[in-house]
């Protein structure tokens, strides 16, 4: 079919039509385009992204030191070897993604500066109609497609999450969220307070500590970290043996995934022992006299929230060097000079960095409709965290928390390609998941069990997310080691799939 240009941007009368429309040119969308082109040659598709280039999070986040918090041997695609240090900077990840696009001639399928406003499913035509604003020209573009592949990630890039504390308007310094980091900020000689205890804090603090007079990390409660060398000894040994990089990539991925499976299992079965091991890793950097109990001992068991890898223990080195310090307390209020804690200590600051997380972007913040009626995803039930009851011809990529996001993006890309092939074989134009007769009285629960995994951004968005059931088919299990076998074995003619 031939794509045509929109002539009237205010009321587009001409439409570009594709078999598949991929939303987002981040790690999931670029991977999806590769798999679709490779596994389903001849399929027409387009990738729409609101940003000016590819990369998603790795493009929008500009704060100092930004890097992955999981290894690139598994965060990288299975089809393209990662050949550098396991923990990578945003620039290195963008370079890797750019190579994927160039090597596979994917750029011709991607439209940047296309912010999707609405998506409406038309049951009569069995197609989605998508309207997007071209932010470079301020024109409205209309697309139709047979299948909608949601790869937009889960960050709301425009604004991070900053709680409202009393007295914020009285502070005479500057308040910054890492997600909207200003390019012109000068930290030299400044007293900086960083609020937060997660991966962003562990990234920002060592990156800025050398310039600042001092950095104080203020956390309400500690988090777990895994410090270690930013090097994979197995990969380096195999390189010394002159093993092909493709083999190295596969061997190292399998070893990492094996070790992660063992670690995750132990976190559930012997949490106190795992906790002791993690804290011992921190003490190895901070020494026996540091108050690890107060500042680095969380109240929850390991893996109830994501655990970030700290390459070469850089944040701990900043603490031992006296460039950074930890305060574990709650905020009473902001003052003109800084922050007053509930214990009565005033932390003076020229700049306050709120590394307090982000807001979830639920399905791209797009106005979804089914036959002109608003679609409320919280009224649907999720099928394996990727499809939703009552929503035809759509799949959502949502990755793993305890393993690399891209592992699931690759798995679900295989599933999409297999599903499209199955529909073509059946002559079906529409597929939808539905509760089976045996699911009629199934208890419906929140999207994810907070006893299993409970980061703040998920808890804040829970009311907008689909429901899960108490059976594995109707849950996002977060278990790569099960899904790597289960998803390829899904019976596409099972009673949960309805075709027409």
C-alpha positions as CSV (number, residue, x, y, z in Angstrom):
1,X,0.0,0.0,0.0
2,X,1.2,3.5,-0.7
3,X,1.6,6.1,2.1
4,X,0.3,9.6,1.2
5,X,1.1,12.9,2.7
6,X,-1.5,14.8,4.7
7,X,-2.6,17.8,2.8
8,X,-4.7,19.7,5.4
9,X,-3.1,19.5,8.9
10,X,-6.2,20.9,10.7
11,X,-8.6,18.3,9.3
12,X,-6.5,15.6,7.7
13,X,-8.4,14.1,4.7
14,X,-5.7,11.8,3.6
15,X,-4.4,9.0,5.7
16,X,-1.3,6.8,5.8
17,X,-2.1,3.2,6.3
18,X,0.2,0.5,7.7
19,X,-0.2,-3.1,8.9
20,X,1.5,-2.2,12.2
21,X,2.1,1.0,14.0
22,X,4.8,1.0,16.7
23,X,4.6,3.7,19.4
24,X,8.0,4.8,20.5
25,X,11.6,4.7,19.2
26,X,13.2,3.8,22.5
27,X,14.8,0.5,23.4
28,X,11.5,-1.5,22.9
29,X,10.4,0.3,19.7
30,X,13.7,0.0,17.9
31,X,13.9,-3.7,18.9
32,X,10.3,-4.2,17.8
33,X,11.0,-2.7,14.4
34,X,14.0,-5.0,13.9
35,X,12.1,-8.1,14.8
36,X,9.1,-7.2,12.7
37,X,11.3,-6.5,9.7
38,X,13.3,-9.7,10.2
39,X,10.5,-12.1,11.1
40,X,7.6,-10.7,9.1
41,X,9.2,-9.4,5.8
42,X,6.7,-7.6,3.7
43,X,4.8,-6.2,6.6
44,X,4.3,-2.4,6.3
45,X,4.9,-0.5,9.5
46,X,5.8,2.9,10.9
47,X,7.4,3.9,14.2
48,X,6.1,7.2,15.7
49,X,8.0,9.0,18.5
50,X,7.3,12.3,20.1
51,X,11.0,13.1,20.6
52,X,13.4,14.6,18.0
53,X,15.4,11.4,17.8
54,X,15.6,7.8,19.0
55,X,16.5,6.6,22.5
56,X,13.6,7.5,24.8
57,X,14.9,7.7,28.4
58,X,18.5,7.7,27.2
59,X,17.8,10.8,25.1
60,X,15.6,12.9,27.5
61,X,17.6,12.3,30.7
62,X,20.5,14.7,30.8
63,X,21.6,14.7,34.4
64,X,25.3,14.1,35.2
65,X,26.6,10.6,35.1
66,X,23.4,9.0,33.6
67,X,24.0,5.3,33.1
68,X,22.3,2.0,33.0
69,X,21.5,0.3,36.4
70,X,21.6,-3.1,34.8
71,X,24.2,-4.8,32.7
72,X,24.2,-4.2,28.9
73,X,24.9,-7.8,28.1
74,X,21.2,-8.4,29.0
75,X,19.9,-4.9,28.6
76,X,21.3,-5.0,25.1
77,X,19.4,-6.8,22.3
78,X,19.9,-10.6,22.0
79,X,20.7,-10.1,18.3
80,X,23.5,-7.5,18.7
81,X,26.5,-8.2,20.9
82,X,27.5,-5.7,23.6
83,X,31.3,-5.4,23.6
84,X,32.0,-2.7,26.2
85,X,31.8,-2.5,30.1
86,X,28.6,-4.0,31.5
87,X,27.3,-0.7,33.0
88,X,27.0,1.9,30.2
89,X,26.5,5.6,29.9
90,X,23.5,7.1,28.1
91,X,25.8,8.1,25.3
92,X,27.1,4.6,24.8
93,X,23.6,3.1,24.8
94,X,22.5,5.7,22.2
95,X,25.5,4.8,20.0
96,X,24.5,1.1,20.3
97,X,20.9,1.8,19.3
98,X,22.0,4.0,16.4
99,X,24.1,1.2,15.1
100,X,21.0,-1.1,15.2
101,X,19.0,1.4,13.2
102,X,21.8,2.0,10.7
103,X,22.8,-1.7,10.2
104,X,19.2,-2.7,9.6
105,X,18.0,0.3,7.6
106,X,15.3,1.1,10.1
107,X,15.5,4.9,9.9
108,X,13.2,5.0,6.9
109,X,10.4,3.6,9.1
110,X,10.7,6.1,12.0
111,X,8.9,9.4,12.2
112,X,10.2,11.7,14.9
113,X,8.4,14.7,16.5
114,X,5.1,12.8,16.2
115,X,3.2,13.1,19.5
116,X,0.2,10.8,19.5
117,X,-2.9,12.5,20.8
118,X,-5.7,9.9,20.1
119,X,-6.1,6.3,19.1
120,X,-9.5,5.0,18.2
121,X,-10.4,1.4,17.3
122,X,-13.0,1.0,14.6
123,X,-14.8,-2.4,14.8
124,X,-16.4,-2.0,11.4
125,X,-13.0,-1.5,9.7
126,X,-11.0,-3.6,12.2
127,X,-8.4,-0.9,12.3
128,X,-6.9,1.7,14.7
129,X,-7.0,5.4,13.7
130,X,-4.2,7.3,15.3
131,X,-3.8,11.1,15.2
132,X,-0.5,12.6,16.0
133,X,0.8,16.2,16.2
134,X,3.9,16.8,14.3
135,X,5.6,19.1,16.9
136,X,8.1,20.4,14.4
137,X,5.5,21.7,12.0
138,X,2.4,21.9,14.2
139,X,0.5,19.8,11.7
140,X,-1.9,17.0,12.6
141,X,-1.2,13.6,11.0
142,X,-3.5,10.7,10.7
143,X,-2.5,7.1,10.4
144,X,-4.5,3.8,10.3
145,X,-3.1,0.4,11.2
146,X,-4.2,-3.2,11.7
147,X,-2.2,-3.6,14.9
148,X,-1.0,-1.2,17.5
149,X,2.3,-2.1,19.3
150,X,2.8,0.1,22.4
151,X,6.5,0.5,23.0
152,X,6.4,3.9,24.6
153,X,8.0,2.9,28.0
154,X,6.6,4.0,31.3
155,X,8.3,7.4,32.1
156,X,6.3,10.6,31.7
157,X,9.3,12.4,30.3
158,X,7.9,15.9,30.6
159,X,8.1,16.1,34.4
160,X,9.5,14.1,37.2
161,X,7.8,13.3,40.6
162,X,8.5,15.9,43.3
163,X,6.4,15.8,46.4
164,X,5.0,19.1,47.8
165,X,6.8,19.9,51.1
166,X,5.9,22.8,53.3
167,X,7.9,25.9,52.8
168,X,9.3,25.1,49.3
169,X,8.4,28.6,48.2
170,X,10.6,30.1,50.9
171,X,13.8,28.4,49.8
172,X,16.1,31.0,48.2
173,X,18.1,28.5,46.2
174,X,17.3,26.4,43.2
175,X,15.3,23.2,43.2
176,X,16.0,20.7,40.4
177,X,14.6,17.4,39.4
178,X,17.1,15.2,37.5
179,X,14.6,14.4,34.8
180,X,14.5,18.0,33.7
181,X,18.1,18.9,34.4
182,X,19.0,22.4,33.3
183,X,22.0,22.7,30.9
184,X,23.3,25.9,32.4
185,X,23.5,25.0,36.0
186,X,26.8,25.7,37.8
187,X,27.6,23.4,40.8
188,X,31.1,24.6,41.4
189,X,31.6,25.3,45.1
190,X,27.9,24.9,45.9
191,X,26.4,23.1,48.9
192,X,24.0,20.6,47.4
193,X,21.3,18.4,49.0
194,X,20.1,15.4,47.0
195,X,16.7,14.1,48.2
196,X,16.3,10.4,47.5
197,X,18.0,7.0,47.9
198,X,17.6,5.2,44.6
199,X,19.6,4.6,41.4
200,X,19.4,8.2,40.3
201,X,20.9,9.4,43.6
202,X,23.7,6.8,43.3
203,X,24.4,8.1,39.8
204,X,24.2,11.8,40.3
205,X,26.1,12.1,43.6
206,X,29.5,10.7,42.4
207,X,29.2,12.6,39.1
208,X,28.8,16.0,40.8
209,X,30.7,15.6,44.1
210,X,34.0,16.6,42.7
211,X,32.7,20.1,41.7
212,X,30.5,20.8,44.7
213,X,31.6,22.1,48.1
214,X,29.7,19.2,49.6
215,X,26.9,16.9,48.7
216,X,24.4,15.7,51.4
217,X,22.1,12.8,50.5
218,X,18.9,13.1,52.5
219,X,16.9,9.9,52.4
220,X,13.7,8.9,54.3
221,X,14.8,5.3,54.2
222,X,17.7,3.4,52.7
223,X,17.8,1.2,49.6
224,X,19.9,-1.8,48.6
225,X,22.9,-1.5,46.2
226,X,25.2,-4.0,44.7
227,X,28.7,-2.5,44.4
228,X,31.3,-4.2,42.2
229,X,33.8,-3.7,39.3
230,X,32.4,-2.5,36.0
231,X,33.9,-5.4,34.2
232,X,32.7,-8.9,33.2
233,X,35.6,-11.3,33.8
234,X,34.0,-14.0,31.8
235,X,33.6,-11.8,28.7
236,X,37.2,-10.6,29.0
237,X,38.5,-14.1,29.3
238,X,36.6,-15.2,26.3
239,X,38.0,-12.2,24.3
240,X,41.5,-13.3,25.3
241,X,40.7,-16.6,23.8
242,X,39.6,-14.8,20.6
243,X,36.1,-16.2,20.8
244,X,33.7,-14.6,18.3
245,X,31.7,-11.7,19.9
246,X,28.4,-13.3,19.0
247,X,29.3,-16.4,21.0
248,X,30.6,-14.2,23.9
249,X,27.4,-12.3,23.9
250,X,25.3,-15.4,24.2
251,X,27.5,-17.2,26.8
252,X,27.8,-14.1,29.0
253,X,24.0,-13.4,28.8
254,X,23.3,-17.0,29.9
255,X,25.7,-16.8,32.8
256,X,24.3,-13.5,34.0
257,X,20.8,-14.7,33.7
258,X,21.7,-17.9,35.6
259,X,23.3,-15.9,38.4
260,X,20.3,-13.5,38.5
261,X,17.9,-16.4,38.8
262,X,19.8,-17.9,41.7
263,X,20.0,-14.5,43.4
264,X,16.3,-13.7,43.0
265,X,15.3,-17.2,44.3
266,X,17.6,-16.7,47.3
267,X,16.1,-13.2,48.0
268,X,12.7,-14.9,48.5
269,X,13.9,-18.1,50.2
270,X,16.7,-16.7,52.5
271,X,16.2,-13.0,52.6
272,X,18.3,-12.4,55.8
273,X,21.3,-14.1,54.3
274,X,21.1,-12.1,51.1
275,X,20.6,-8.9,53.1
276,X,23.8,-9.7,55.0
277,X,25.7,-10.3,51.8
278,X,24.5,-7.0,50.3
279,X,25.4,-5.0,53.4
280,X,28.8,-6.7,53.6
281,X,29.5,-5.4,50.0
282,X,28.7,-1.8,51.2
283,X,30.9,-2.2,54.4
284,X,33.8,-3.3,52.2
285,X,33.9,0.2,50.8
286,X,32.8,2.2,53.8
287,X,34.7,0.4,56.5
288,X,33.7,-1.2,59.8
289,X,33.1,2.1,61.7
290,X,30.5,3.5,59.3
291,X,26.9,3.5,60.4
292,X,25.7,1.1,57.7
293,X,22.8,0.1,59.9
294,X,21.2,3.6,59.8
295,X,22.1,4.7,56.2
296,X,22.2,1.5,54.1
297,X,20.0,-1.1,55.8
298,X,16.5,-1.0,54.3
299,X,13.4,-2.1,56.2
300,X,12.2,-4.3,53.4
301,X,13.5,-7.6,52.1
302,X,15.8,-7.6,49.1
303,X,14.1,-7.3,45.7
304,X,10.8,-5.7,46.9
305,X,12.3,-2.7,45.0
306,X,14.8,-2.6,42.2
307,X,18.5,-3.1,43.3
308,X,20.9,-0.9,41.4
309,X,24.5,-1.9,40.6
310,X,27.0,0.7,41.7
311,X,30.1,0.4,39.4
312,X,33.4,0.4,41.2
313,X,31.5,1.6,44.4
314,X,31.7,5.2,43.2
315,X,29.1,6.7,45.6
316,X,30.8,5.0,48.5
317,X,34.2,6.3,47.5
318,X,32.7,9.8,47.6
319,X,31.5,9.3,51.1
320,X,34.9,8.0,52.4
321,X,36.6,10.9,50.6
322,X,34.4,13.3,52.6
323,X,32.8,14.8,49.5
324,X,29.4,13.3,50.2
325,X,27.5,12.4,53.4
326,X,24.3,10.6,54.2
327,X,21.4,11.8,56.4
328,X,18.6,9.4,57.1
329,X,15.6,11.4,58.3
330,X,12.3,12.9,57.1
331,X,11.7,16.4,55.9
332,X,9.8,18.7,58.2
333,X,9.9,21.7,55.9
334,X,12.0,23.7,53.5
335,X,13.6,26.9,54.9
336,X,15.1,29.9,53.2
337,X,18.5,28.3,53.7
338,X,17.8,24.7,53.0
339,X,15.8,21.9,54.6
340,X,14.8,21.3,58.3
341,X,14.5,17.6,59.1
342,X,12.0,16.2,61.6
343,X,14.9,15.5,64.0
344,X,15.6,19.3,64.1
345,X,18.7,19.4,61.9
346,X,18.9,22.1,59.2
347,X,20.7,21.1,56.1
348,X,22.0,24.2,54.3
349,X,21.9,24.2,50.5
350,X,22.4,26.4,47.6
351,X,20.8,23.8,45.3
352,X,18.4,21.0,46.2
353,X,18.1,18.1,43.8
354,X,14.9,16.1,44.1
355,X,15.8,12.6,43.0
356,X,12.4,11.4,44.2
357,X,11.3,9.3,41.2
358,X,9.0,9.8,38.3
359,X,5.4,9.6,37.3
360,X,4.2,6.7,35.2
361,X,3.0,7.3,31.7
362,X,0.2,4.8,31.4
363,X,-0.2,3.7,27.8
364,X,1.5,6.9,26.5
365,X,-1.1,9.3,28.1
366,X,-3.0,8.8,24.8
367,X,-6.7,9.4,24.6
368,X,-7.8,5.8,23.7
369,X,-11.3,5.0,22.4
370,X,-13.1,1.9,21.2
371,X,-15.7,2.8,18.6
372,X,-15.7,6.3,19.8
373,X,-16.2,5.4,23.5
374,X,-13.5,6.3,26.0
375,X,-11.3,3.4,27.0
376,X,-10.6,3.0,30.7
377,X,-7.7,0.6,31.1
378,X,-8.4,0.2,34.8
379,X,-11.6,-1.6,33.9
380,X,-9.7,-4.2,31.8
381,X,-7.9,-7.3,32.9
382,X,-4.3,-7.9,31.8
383,X,-3.3,-11.0,29.9
384,X,0.3,-11.7,31.0
385,X,1.0,-8.0,31.3
386,X,0.9,-7.4,27.5
387,X,-2.7,-7.5,26.3
388,X,-6.0,-6.4,27.8
389,X,-9.6,-7.7,27.8
390,X,-11.8,-5.8,25.4
391,X,-8.9,-4.1,23.6
392,X,-8.4,-5.6,20.1
393,X,-5.2,-5.8,18.1
394,X,-2.9,-4.1,20.6
395,X,0.1,-5.2,22.7
396,X,1.9,-3.3,25.4
397,X,5.6,-3.8,26.1
398,X,6.3,-3.6,29.9
399,X,9.6,-5.1,30.8
400,X,11.1,-6.6,34.0
401,X,12.1,-5.1,37.2
402,X,14.3,-7.9,38.5
403,X,15.9,-8.5,35.1
404,X,16.7,-6.3,32.1
405,X,13.7,-4.6,30.4
406,X,14.9,-5.6,27.0
407,X,14.7,-9.3,27.7
408,X,10.9,-9.0,27.8
409,X,10.9,-6.6,24.8
410,X,12.6,-9.3,22.8
411,X,10.3,-12.1,24.0
412,X,7.1,-10.1,23.3
413,X,8.4,-9.1,19.9
414,X,8.6,-12.8,19.0
415,X,5.1,-13.2,20.3
416,X,3.7,-10.3,18.2
417,X,5.3,-11.7,15.1
418,X,3.9,-15.1,15.8
419,X,0.5,-13.7,16.5
420,X,0.4,-11.7,13.3
421,X,1.5,-14.8,11.3
422,X,-1.3,-16.8,13.1
423,X,-3.9,-14.2,12.2
424,X,-2.8,-14.2,8.6
425,X,-3.0,-18.0,8.5
426,X,-6.5,-17.9,9.9
427,X,-7.6,-14.9,7.7
428,X,-8.5,-13.0,10.9
429,X,-8.5,-9.2,11.0
430,X,-9.1,-9.0,14.7
431,X,-7.8,-10.6,17.9
432,X,-8.8,-9.9,21.4
433,X,-8.2,-11.6,24.7
434,X,-11.1,-12.7,26.9
435,X,-11.7,-14.3,30.2
436,X,-12.3,-18.1,29.8
437,X,-15.4,-19.8,31.3
438,X,-13.1,-21.1,34.2
439,X,-12.1,-17.5,34.9
440,X,-15.7,-16.2,35.5
441,X,-15.4,-16.0,39.3
442,X,-11.7,-15.2,39.4
443,X,-10.7,-12.7,42.0
444,X,-9.5,-9.4,40.4
445,X,-6.6,-7.7,42.1
446,X,-4.2,-4.7,41.6
447,X,-1.9,-4.8,38.6
448,X,1.0,-6.0,40.7
449,X,1.2,-7.5,44.3
450,X,2.7,-4.7,46.5
451,X,4.1,-7.5,48.7
452,X,6.1,-8.6,45.7
453,X,7.2,-5.3,44.2
454,X,6.2,-1.8,45.4
455,X,8.2,1.2,44.1
456,X,6.5,4.5,44.5
457,X,5.8,5.2,40.9
458,X,3.8,2.0,40.6
459,X,1.9,2.5,43.8
460,X,0.9,6.1,42.7
461,X,-0.4,4.9,39.3
462,X,-2.1,1.7,40.5
463,X,-5.7,3.1,40.1
464,X,-5.0,3.8,36.4
465,X,-3.5,0.3,35.6
466,X,-5.4,-2.8,34.4
467,X,-6.4,-5.4,36.9
468,X,-4.8,-8.8,37.3
469,X,-6.3,-12.1,38.2
470,X,-5.1,-14.8,40.6
471,X,-4.0,-17.1,37.8
472,X,-0.7,-16.9,36.0
473,X,-2.3,-16.1,32.6
474,X,-3.8,-13.0,34.0
475,X,-0.8,-11.6,35.7
476,X,2.4,-9.8,34.9
477,X,4.6,-12.2,36.8
478,X,7.9,-10.3,36.5
479,X,9.6,-13.7,36.1
480,X,11.8,-13.9,33.0
481,X,12.9,-17.4,33.9
482,X,9.3,-18.7,33.6
483,X,8.3,-16.5,30.7
484,X,11.2,-17.4,28.5
485,X,9.6,-20.8,28.3
486,X,5.9,-20.0,28.8
487,X,5.5,-17.2,26.2
488,X,6.9,-19.1,23.2
489,X,4.6,-22.0,24.2
490,X,1.4,-20.0,24.4
491,X,-1.4,-21.8,22.5
492,X,-2.7,-19.0,20.1
493,X,-5.9,-21.0,19.6
494,X,-6.5,-21.2,23.4
495,X,-9.9,-20.1,24.7
496,X,-8.5,-16.8,25.9
497,X,-8.0,-15.7,22.3
498,X,-11.0,-14.5,20.2
499,X,-10.5,-14.0,16.4
500,X,-12.8,-12.6,13.8
